[in-house]
Amino acid sequence: MKPFAYLRPGSVAEAVRAGAERPGARFLGGGTNLVDLMKLGVESPGLLIDVSRLPLDRVTRTDDGGLRIGATVRNSDLAAHPDVRAGYPVLSQALLAGASGQLRNTATTGGNLLQRTRCPYFQDVSKPCNKRIPGSGCPAREGSHRDLAVLGHSQDCVATHPSDMAVALAALDATVRLHGPEGERTVPVTGFHRLPGDDPGQDTVIRPGELITEVVLPPRPDGAASLYRKARDRASYAFALASVAAVLTVRDGRVQQASLAFGGLAHRPWRARAAEEVLRGAPATDETFAQAVDTELEAARPLRDNGFKVALARNLAIGALAGLTARAAPPR
């Protein structure tokens, strides 16, 4: 047992101040990932700052019709919230596709965004891993990588980000509000997580001492429909081999607006910008959807054992877009 200090701050300011004063401190919400990593020896913080009792557990509407989601809102509460289910079903579906009911009752919005990869080499401290020990190597490239990245990886890391929720937030153009020693700032979810490059130990753009206080969803576009689809090795409590979050507006048989994000394929939720460019203004047909997804997945660089993920993601995305188009079609 490695000893650590514990603090339950009374305010966001106190939490941030404590985090800034103790390098290596960690904020504790539900603990569903952090505590596991502490047990494995991957994380060994000298101080845990318990933010679970701070007043960050509300979902409220913004003045322009969007939603503010507090960082300590539990995943199960967020998935069941009536405003989320009615206006942002892709987010509710993504949350319900993640983990188990027991974990969703504990896991928080902020913690979900900050969870670390489930790469087996990262979680095994007896193995080298550039994310844990820079310069030690990435044995996953030649070893067990069936579940790992096909997009955006580097020589130093082929890990994937495990969150389902973050994929939906990326497709929804959500933003993350951060409070740190230098004040408050807002970061788009699409820019919050990093690709590994030559510094895979840095998962996000979060700065030392910064605390996630809320996630903000923009107003839902008029007429938009959304869907989350996930492929995994078993029906529940399994991370995505590939997943897709799609938000689509179709009018008069053409795509007016499209947002598409993939999960399970990269070190971060992968916003499919190239596919969106093909979709926008084009006929809402299976041929268009296939062309758009193929354009995006041209960037894939699968390893020895995970090439199947490209075809899997392709089929998920085309199916999701076709399903949303069918819903938007007028009754005959």
C-alpha positions as CSV (number, residue, x, y, z in Angstrom):
1,M,0.0,0.0,0.0
2,K,1.4,3.3,-1.0
3,P,0.4,6.1,1.4
4,F,-1.4,9.2,0.1
5,A,-3.1,12.2,1.5
6,Y,-6.8,12.9,1.1
7,L,-8.6,16.3,0.9
8,R,-12.3,17.1,0.5
9,P,-12.3,20.8,-0.5
10,G,-15.3,23.1,0.2
11,S,-15.1,25.0,-3.1
12,V,-13.7,24.8,-6.7
13,A,-11.2,27.5,-5.8
14,E,-9.9,25.4,-2.8
15,A,-9.7,22.3,-5.0
16,V,-7.7,24.1,-7.7
17,R,-5.4,25.7,-5.2
18,A,-4.6,22.4,-3.6
19,G,-4.0,20.8,-7.0
20,A,-1.6,23.6,-8.0
21,E,0.3,23.4,-4.7
22,R,0.9,19.6,-4.9
23,P,2.3,18.4,-8.3
24,G,1.1,15.0,-9.0
25,A,-2.2,15.4,-7.1
26,R,-5.3,13.9,-8.7
27,F,-8.9,15.0,-8.6
28,L,-11.2,12.2,-7.5
29,G,-14.8,12.0,-8.7
30,G,-16.3,8.5,-9.0
31,G,-12.9,6.9,-9.0
32,T,-13.9,4.2,-11.4
33,N,-10.7,4.5,-13.4
34,L,-8.3,6.3,-11.1
35,V,-8.7,3.8,-8.2
36,D,-8.2,0.9,-10.6
37,L,-4.9,2.4,-11.8
38,M,-3.8,3.0,-8.3
39,K,-4.4,-0.6,-7.5
40,L,-2.3,-1.6,-10.5
41,G,0.5,0.7,-9.6
42,V,0.1,2.8,-12.7
43,E,-1.0,5.9,-10.8
44,S,0.5,6.8,-7.4
45,P,-0.7,10.3,-6.5
46,G,0.5,11.8,-3.2
47,L,-2.8,13.6,-2.8
48,L,-6.4,12.8,-3.8
49,I,-8.6,15.8,-3.9
50,D,-12.2,14.6,-3.6
51,V,-14.4,16.9,-5.7
52,S,-17.5,14.6,-5.6
53,R,-19.3,16.9,-3.1
54,L,-18.7,20.1,-4.9
55,P,-21.8,21.8,-6.4
56,L,-21.1,20.5,-9.9
57,D,-23.8,17.9,-10.1
58,R,-26.5,19.7,-12.1
59,V,-27.8,19.7,-15.7
60,T,-29.2,23.1,-16.6
61,R,-30.4,24.8,-19.8
62,T,-28.3,27.6,-21.3
63,D,-29.9,30.9,-22.4
64,D,-29.6,29.9,-26.0
65,G,-31.2,26.5,-25.6
66,G,-28.2,24.3,-25.0
67,L,-27.2,22.4,-21.9
68,R,-24.7,22.8,-19.1
69,I,-23.6,19.5,-17.6
70,G,-21.7,19.7,-14.3
71,A,-18.5,17.7,-14.0
72,T,-19.8,15.5,-11.2
73,V,-23.1,14.5,-12.8
74,R,-23.2,10.7,-12.7
75,N,-23.3,8.9,-16.1
76,S,-26.6,7.1,-15.2
77,D,-28.3,10.4,-14.2
78,L,-27.1,12.1,-17.4
79,A,-28.3,9.3,-19.6
80,A,-31.7,9.4,-18.0
81,H,-32.1,13.2,-18.0
82,P,-35.2,14.2,-20.0
83,D,-33.5,17.1,-21.8
84,V,-30.7,14.8,-22.9
85,R,-33.0,12.0,-24.0
86,A,-35.2,14.4,-25.9
87,G,-32.6,16.7,-27.5
88,Y,-29.4,14.7,-27.6
89,P,-30.3,11.0,-27.8
90,V,-26.8,10.2,-29.2
91,L,-25.3,11.2,-25.8
92,S,-27.8,9.1,-23.8
93,Q,-27.2,6.1,-26.1
94,A,-23.4,6.4,-25.8
95,L,-23.6,6.6,-22.0
96,L,-25.8,3.5,-21.8
97,A,-23.4,1.6,-24.1
98,G,-20.6,2.2,-21.6
99,A,-19.5,0.0,-18.7
100,S,-22.1,-1.5,-16.4
101,G,-25.1,-0.1,-14.6
102,Q,-23.2,-0.1,-11.3
103,L,-20.3,1.8,-12.8
104,R,-22.5,4.3,-14.5
105,N,-24.1,5.0,-11.1
106,T,-20.7,6.1,-9.9
107,A,-18.7,7.4,-12.9
108,T,-18.8,11.2,-13.5
109,T,-18.9,13.4,-16.6
110,G,-15.4,14.9,-15.9
111,G,-13.9,11.6,-14.9
112,N,-15.3,9.9,-18.1
113,L,-13.4,12.5,-20.2
114,L,-10.2,11.9,-18.3
115,Q,-10.1,8.1,-18.2
116,R,-6.9,6.5,-19.4
117,T,-6.4,3.9,-22.1
118,R,-7.1,0.2,-21.5
119,C,-4.0,-0.9,-23.5
120,P,-2.7,-4.0,-21.7
121,Y,0.9,-2.7,-21.8
122,F,-0.1,0.6,-20.2
123,Q,-1.9,-1.2,-17.4
124,D,0.9,-3.8,-16.7
125,V,3.8,-2.1,-14.9
126,S,6.1,-5.0,-15.6
127,K,6.0,-4.1,-19.3
128,P,7.6,-1.1,-21.0
129,C,5.2,1.7,-22.2
130,N,5.9,5.1,-23.5
131,K,2.8,6.5,-21.8
132,R,4.1,5.5,-18.4
133,I,7.9,5.7,-18.9
134,P,8.8,8.0,-21.9
135,G,11.4,6.3,-24.2
136,S,10.8,2.8,-22.9
137,G,9.1,1.7,-26.1
138,C,5.7,0.6,-27.3
139,P,5.5,-3.2,-27.3
140,A,1.9,-3.1,-28.5
141,R,3.1,-2.3,-32.0
142,E,4.5,-5.8,-32.5
143,G,2.6,-7.5,-29.7
144,S,-1.1,-7.6,-28.7
145,H,-2.8,-4.8,-30.6
146,R,-6.1,-6.2,-31.9
147,D,-8.1,-3.7,-29.9
148,L,-5.8,-0.7,-30.6
149,A,-5.6,2.3,-32.9
150,V,-5.8,2.4,-36.7
151,L,-6.0,6.2,-37.0
152,G,-3.7,8.9,-35.7
153,H,-1.2,6.6,-34.0
154,S,2.6,7.0,-33.9
155,Q,5.7,5.0,-33.5
156,D,5.5,5.8,-29.8
157,C,1.9,4.8,-29.1
158,V,-1.0,2.9,-30.6
159,A,-3.4,3.1,-27.7
160,T,-7.1,4.1,-28.0
161,H,-9.3,6.3,-25.9
162,P,-12.0,4.2,-24.3
163,S,-14.8,6.6,-23.7
164,D,-18.2,6.2,-25.4
165,M,-19.5,9.5,-24.0
166,A,-16.6,11.5,-25.4
167,V,-17.4,10.3,-28.9
168,A,-20.9,11.6,-28.7
169,L,-19.7,14.9,-27.2
170,A,-17.3,15.3,-30.1
171,A,-20.1,14.8,-32.7
172,L,-22.2,17.3,-30.8
173,D,-19.5,20.1,-30.8
174,A,-19.5,20.2,-27.0
175,T,-17.1,22.3,-25.1
176,V,-15.2,21.7,-21.8
177,R,-15.0,24.4,-19.1
178,L,-11.8,24.3,-17.1
179,H,-10.9,26.2,-13.9
180,G,-7.2,26.4,-13.1
181,P,-4.6,28.5,-11.3
182,E,-4.6,31.0,-14.2
183,G,-8.4,31.3,-14.2
184,E,-11.1,29.8,-16.4
185,R,-11.0,28.7,-20.0
186,T,-13.1,26.8,-22.5
187,V,-11.8,24.0,-24.8
188,P,-13.7,22.2,-27.6
189,V,-14.1,18.5,-26.9
190,T,-12.7,17.9,-30.3
191,G,-9.4,19.6,-29.2
192,F,-9.4,18.4,-25.6
193,H,-7.8,15.0,-26.2
194,R,-4.4,14.7,-28.0
195,L,-3.0,12.3,-30.5
196,P,0.1,10.6,-29.1
197,G,2.8,12.0,-31.4
198,D,6.1,11.7,-29.6
199,D,4.6,12.6,-26.2
200,P,1.9,9.9,-25.6
201,G,2.0,10.4,-21.8
202,Q,0.0,13.6,-22.3
203,D,-3.6,12.4,-23.0
204,T,-5.3,15.8,-23.0
205,V,-4.5,19.6,-23.2
206,I,-5.5,20.0,-19.6
207,R,-2.9,22.0,-17.6
208,P,-1.5,21.2,-14.2
209,G,-4.0,22.0,-11.5
210,E,-6.9,22.5,-13.8
211,L,-10.3,21.0,-12.9
212,I,-13.1,20.3,-15.3
213,T,-16.2,22.1,-14.0
214,E,-18.7,21.5,-16.7
215,V,-19.4,20.4,-20.3
216,V,-21.6,22.6,-22.5
217,L,-23.7,21.4,-25.3
218,P,-24.8,23.8,-28.0
219,P,-28.5,24.1,-29.0
220,R,-29.7,21.1,-31.1
221,P,-29.9,22.0,-34.8
222,D,-33.5,22.2,-36.0
223,G,-34.5,18.9,-37.5
224,A,-31.4,17.0,-36.5
225,A,-31.5,13.4,-35.6
226,S,-28.7,11.5,-33.9
227,L,-27.5,8.0,-33.2
228,Y,-24.7,6.1,-31.4
229,R,-23.7,2.6,-32.6
230,K,-21.0,0.4,-31.0
231,A,-19.4,-2.9,-31.9
232,R,-17.7,-4.9,-29.1
233,D,-16.7,-8.4,-28.3
234,R,-19.7,-9.0,-25.9
235,A,-23.1,-7.5,-25.4
236,S,-22.2,-5.5,-22.3
237,Y,-19.3,-4.2,-20.1
238,A,-16.9,-4.1,-23.0
239,F,-15.0,-1.3,-24.7
240,A,-15.6,-0.5,-28.3
241,L,-13.7,-2.2,-31.1
242,A,-15.3,0.6,-33.1
243,S,-18.1,3.0,-32.5
244,V,-19.7,5.9,-34.3
245,A,-21.7,8.9,-33.2
246,A,-23.7,10.6,-36.0
247,V,-25.8,13.8,-36.0
248,L,-27.6,14.4,-39.3
249,T,-30.1,16.8,-40.8
250,V,-31.7,15.8,-44.1
251,R,-34.0,18.1,-46.1
252,D,-35.6,17.4,-49.5
253,G,-33.4,14.3,-49.9
254,R,-30.1,16.1,-49.3
255,V,-27.8,16.3,-46.3
256,Q,-28.0,19.8,-44.9
257,Q,-25.8,19.2,-41.8
258,A,-23.7,16.3,-40.7
259,S,-21.4,15.6,-37.7
260,L,-19.6,12.2,-37.4
261,A,-17.2,10.9,-34.8
262,F,-15.6,7.5,-34.4
263,G,-14.6,5.8,-31.2
264,G,-12.3,2.8,-30.6
265,L,-10.0,3.8,-33.5
266,A,-7.6,6.4,-32.2
267,H,-6.0,8.0,-29.1
268,R,-8.9,10.4,-29.0
269,P,-12.5,10.5,-30.3
270,W,-12.0,10.9,-34.1
271,R,-14.1,13.7,-35.6
272,A,-14.6,12.7,-39.2
273,R,-14.1,16.1,-40.9
274,A,-13.3,14.7,-44.3
275,A,-16.5,12.6,-44.3
276,E,-18.5,15.6,-43.3
277,E,-17.2,17.6,-46.2
278,V,-18.4,15.0,-48.6
279,L,-21.8,14.6,-46.9
280,R,-22.7,18.3,-46.7
281,G,-25.1,19.2,-49.5
282,A,-24.9,15.8,-51.1
283,P,-27.8,13.4,-51.8
284,A,-28.7,11.4,-48.7
285,T,-28.0,8.0,-50.3
286,D,-26.1,4.9,-49.4
287,E,-23.7,5.7,-52.2
288,T,-22.9,9.1,-50.7
289,F,-22.5,7.7,-47.3
290,A,-20.1,5.0,-48.5
291,Q,-18.1,7.6,-50.4
292,A,-17.9,9.9,-47.4
293,V,-16.8,7.2,-44.9
294,D,-14.3,5.8,-47.3
295,T,-12.8,9.2,-47.8
296,E,-12.3,9.5,-44.0
297,L,-10.9,6.0,-43.5
298,E,-8.3,6.4,-46.3
299,A,-6.2,7.8,-43.4
300,A,-6.3,4.5,-41.5
301,R,-3.0,2.7,-41.0
302,P,-3.9,-0.6,-39.4
303,L,-1.4,-2.9,-37.8
304,R,-0.9,-6.6,-38.2
305,D,-4.0,-7.8,-36.4
306,N,-6.5,-4.9,-36.3
307,G,-7.3,-4.2,-40.0
308,F,-10.8,-5.6,-39.4
309,K,-11.6,-2.4,-37.5
310,V,-11.6,-0.3,-40.6
311,A,-14.3,-2.4,-42.3
312,L,-16.2,-2.6,-39.0
313,A,-16.2,1.2,-38.5
314,R,-17.2,1.6,-42.2
315,N,-20.2,-0.6,-41.8
316,L,-21.2,1.0,-38.5
317,A,-21.1,4.5,-40.0
318,I,-22.9,3.8,-43.2
319,G,-25.6,1.9,-41.3
320,A,-26.0,4.8,-38.8
321,L,-26.3,7.4,-41.5
322,A,-28.8,5.3,-43.5
323,G,-30.8,4.7,-40.3
324,L,-31.0,8.4,-39.5
325,T,-32.0,9.2,-43.1
326,A,-34.8,6.7,-43.0
327,R,-36.1,8.3,-39.8
328,A,-36.1,11.7,-41.5
329,A,-37.9,10.5,-44.6
330,P,-41.5,11.7,-44.8
331,P,-44.2,8.9,-44.4
332,R,-45.7,7.5,-47.6
